Each structure stands twice: as structure tokens, then as C-alpha cells.
Amino acid sequence: MFKQILIVAFLLIFLSVKAQENLDSLRLKPNPIVFGDFSLGYSNGFIRGFAIGGSINYQNKNNLFTFRALQVINIKKIDFFLIIPINIESETMTEYSLLYGKRYIEDGFSYHFSGGISYTSYDRSFENDNLTIDYVGFPIETGVSWFKNKKTDLEFFTV
């Protein structure tokens, strides 16, 4: 009986010591970051016109993975029948990109450098002349983002 009490006391002492860890010794896994952005504006490149685009970004540590889509549309001429467009002369450039890079976060802003591969399609339709050119490219991107660096809890108000 004395042996059993001694074994139980021994186990309780050493198991409780083993269970105690310093908070500093715990490894905290950083949460991955997922964010997106949207752009709307005017492009003044090979095709001048209305530009719309967006991207989805995933960050793990300081590695940044991005999928980006962009389209530039230049409408040259529209012929109408009453209010229905029957002939549209336009140029369109559509790009899909996969990028990998590094993102660094400072107080309230971040900056990144990325490169990757893209698939681009150029379409031109004028009267009887339709042209489509598809090609692969190697985009390089740098960017700066400003954001609110303090997280706040959502507050719900009752009426």
C-alpha cells in the first residue's frame, strides 16, 4: 500500500512539472494572410482605354502568391440600330497572371516584389477584320499598400 501511494505521489509531482511550460517556449504559428484588391481606371499602354482588374493574394510568412486578372477595352466605334448596338469596333487585351514574390510589412504599410508567368490575349475587331493574338509573358510587379494596422472587434448596435 505504501508503495502505491509513493508511486502515485511520484507521478503527480513529475507529471505536473512536465505540464508546466513557459509562455516564451510555446511556438506560435503565424496566421496566413489572404487579401484581394480591385482596380478601375484608364490604361495608356499598347491599348489605350478603360481598364478593370483584380487579384487574390495569399501570404505565408513573407512569401506572397498572387493570381491577377486584368482587362483593357478600347471601343473605337459603335453603330446603333435604334438603341441596339449592331456593330462595335474595339480592341481588348485580357491578362491572367500567377505571381510569386516577397512581401514585407512595416507599421501601417507593406511593400512587395513579385514575378511570374502570364497568359495574355489581344482581340481586335474592325468591320470585317478580326484578329486574335495569344501569348505568354513574364510579368514583374512591385507594389505598396497602406492599411489600418490595429485590429478592432466588430461592434453590433441594438435599436
RODO-2510 file (C-alpha; in nm, 4 decimals, decimal comma):
residues 159
     n   res          X          Y          Z
     1     m     0,0000     0,0000     0,0000
     2     f     0,2850     0,2382     0,0880
     3     k     0,4447     0,1558    -0,2491
     4     q     0,1298     0,2505    -0,4382
     5     i     0,0966     0,5826    -0,2548
     6     l     0,4615     0,6565    -0,3248
     7     i     0,4191     0,5803    -0,6979
     8     v     0,1049     0,7967    -0,7232
     9     a     0,2769     1,0843    -0,5385
    10     f     0,5841     1,0489    -0,7621
    11     l     0,3679     1,0548    -1,0780
    12     l     0,1667     1,3559    -0,9599
    13     i     0,4793     1,5560    -0,8837
    14     f     0,6626     1,4828    -1,2063
    15     l     0,3600     1,4942    -1,4368
    16     s     0,2636     1,8370    -1,3068
    17     v     0,6216     1,9604    -1,3548
    18     k     0,6240     1,8264    -1,7106
    19     a     0,2943     2,0017    -1,7865
    20     q     0,4313     2,3435    -1,6859
    21     e     0,5844     2,5363    -1,9751
    22     n     0,6898     2,8946    -2,0066
    23     l     0,4813     3,1068    -2,2380
    24     d     0,8022     3,2072    -2,4130
    25     s     0,8763     2,8486    -2,5073
    26     l     0,5439     2,7940    -2,6868
    27     r     0,5663     2,8164    -3,0622
    28     l     0,3001     3,0388    -3,2076
    29     k     0,2112     2,9695    -3,5688
    30     p     0,1590     3,2891    -3,7670
    31     n    -0,1766     3,3087    -3,9379
    32     p    -0,1636     3,3077    -4,3161
    33     i    -0,2972     3,6261    -4,4741
    34     v    -0,5478     3,6273    -4,7620
    35     f    -0,6446     3,9565    -4,9224
    36     g    -0,7680     4,0913    -5,2511
    37     d    -0,7629     4,4139    -5,4434
    38     f    -0,9598     4,5709    -5,7251
    39     s    -0,8532     4,8312    -5,9795
    40     l    -1,0515     5,0513    -6,2117
    41     g    -0,9078     5,3215    -6,4330
    42     y    -0,7537     5,4243    -6,7617
    43     s    -0,4671     5,2458    -6,9356
    44     n    -0,2239     5,4320    -7,1572
    45     g    -0,0168     5,1403    -7,2848
    46     f    -0,0323     4,9471    -7,6123
    47     i    -0,4108     4,9715    -7,5846
    48     r    -0,5466     5,2993    -7,4538
    49     g    -0,8771     5,2627    -7,2807
    50     f    -1,0850     5,1570    -6,9826
    51     a    -0,9007     4,9132    -6,7520
    52     i    -1,0511     4,6847    -6,4898
    53     g    -0,8691     4,4246    -6,2818
    54     g    -0,8436     4,2358    -5,9598
    55     s    -0,6178     3,9999    -5,7714
    56     i    -0,6315     3,7451    -5,4930
    57     n    -0,3232     3,7233    -5,2725
    58     y    -0,2107     3,4616    -5,0211
    59     q     0,0782     3,5329    -4,7843
    60     n     0,2581     3,2735    -4,5718
    61     k     0,5394     3,4221    -4,3628
    62     n     0,6785     3,6734    -4,6124
    63     n     0,6101     3,4603    -4,9253
    64     l     0,3387     3,6123    -5,1448
    65     f     0,1366     3,4156    -5,4023
    66     t    -0,0886     3,6154    -5,6363
    67     f    -0,3470     3,5395    -5,9039
    68     r    -0,4246     3,8500    -6,1084
    69     a    -0,6724     3,9209    -6,3893
    70     l    -0,6751     4,2420    -6,5945
    71     q    -0,8735     4,3609    -6,8957
    72     v    -0,8281     4,6754    -7,1053
    73     i    -1,1022     4,7743    -7,3503
    74     n    -1,0809     5,0424    -7,6184
    75     i    -1,4066     5,0965    -7,8076
    76     k    -1,3360     5,2786    -8,1343
    77     k    -1,6830     5,2999    -8,2855
    78     i    -2,0387     5,1778    -8,2173
    79     d    -2,3119     5,1642    -8,4816
    80     f    -2,6687     5,1593    -8,3459
    81     f    -2,9992     5,0409    -8,4850
    82     l    -3,2491     5,2368    -8,2792
    83     i    -3,0935     5,1766    -7,9332
    84     i    -2,9398     4,8338    -8,0077
    85     p    -2,5678     4,8245    -8,0897
    86     i    -2,5175     4,6287    -8,4140
    87     n    -2,1507     4,6888    -8,4919
    88     i    -1,8784     4,7535    -8,2338
    89     e    -1,5222     4,8240    -8,3385
    90     s    -1,2927     4,7594    -8,0435
    91     e    -0,9631     4,6355    -7,9089
    92     t    -0,9431     4,4186    -7,5967
    93     m    -0,6444     4,2909    -7,4027
    94     t    -0,7050     4,0274    -7,1306
    95     e    -0,4298     3,9039    -6,8970
    96     y    -0,4225     3,6241    -6,6378
    97     s    -0,1105     3,6004    -6,4196
    98     l     0,0338     3,3800    -6,1484
    99     l     0,2996     3,5562    -5,9438
   100     y     0,5338     3,4672    -5,6591
   101     g     0,7246     3,7184    -5,4529
   102     k     0,8191     3,8560    -5,1147
   103     r     0,6051     4,0898    -4,9030
   104     y     0,7362     4,2940    -4,6125
   105     i     0,5111     4,4615    -4,3555
   106     e     0,6049     4,7798    -4,1704
   107     d     0,3878     4,9974    -3,9440
   108     g     0,0705     5,0619    -4,1423
   109     f     0,2036     4,9747    -4,4876
   110     s     0,3540     4,6882    -4,6827
   111     y     0,5607     4,6540    -4,9969
   112     h     0,6158     4,3587    -5,2248
   113     f     0,8205     4,2396    -5,5207
   114     s     0,6765     3,9654    -5,7431
   115     g     0,7387     3,7910    -6,0719
   116     g     0,5738     3,5071    -6,2557
   117     i     0,4042     3,3904    -6,5712
   118     s     0,1054     3,5307    -6,7583
   119     y    -0,1275     3,4379    -7,0418
   120     t    -0,2482     3,7320    -7,2496
   121     s    -0,4992     3,7534    -7,5319
   122     y    -0,5293     4,0516    -7,7673
   123     d    -0,8513     4,0788    -7,9709
   124     r    -0,9215     4,3380    -8,2383
   125     s    -1,2479     4,3625    -8,4293
   126     f    -1,2860     4,6224    -8,7030
   127     e    -1,5615     4,5945    -8,9656
   128     n    -1,4563     4,2739    -9,1491
   129     d    -1,1137     4,2402    -8,9875
   130     n    -1,0951     4,0251    -8,6735
   131     l    -0,7584     3,9457    -8,5193
   132     t    -0,6715     3,7430    -8,2092
   133     i    -0,3187     3,7030    -8,0743
   134     d    -0,2421     3,4853    -7,7683
   135     y     0,0946     3,4911    -7,5972
   136     v     0,2750     3,4049    -7,2739
   137     g     0,4631     3,6675    -7,0774
   138     f     0,6732     3,7096    -6,7664
   139     p     0,5304     3,9944    -6,5565
   140     i     0,7222     4,1729    -6,2839
   141     e     0,5299     4,3660    -6,0196
   142     t     0,6166     4,5946    -5,7313
   143     g     0,3600     4,7457    -5,5013
   144     v     0,2963     4,9416    -5,1858
   145     s    -0,0188     4,9096    -4,9733
   146     w    -0,1359     5,1208    -4,6832
   147     f    -0,3728     4,9712    -4,4285
   148     k    -0,5049     5,0149    -4,0756
   149     n    -0,2587     4,8201    -3,8631
   150     k    -0,4705     4,7940    -3,5458
   151     k    -0,7412     4,5311    -3,5467
   152     t    -1,0736     4,6185    -3,3893
   153     d    -1,3582     4,3945    -3,2838
   154     l    -1,6860     4,4289    -3,4661
   155     e    -1,9437     4,6131    -3,2634
   156     f    -2,3115     4,5428    -3,3033
   157     f    -2,5609     4,8070    -3,2038
   158     t    -2,9129     4,7292    -3,0972
   159     v    -3,2018     4,9626    -3,1566
***
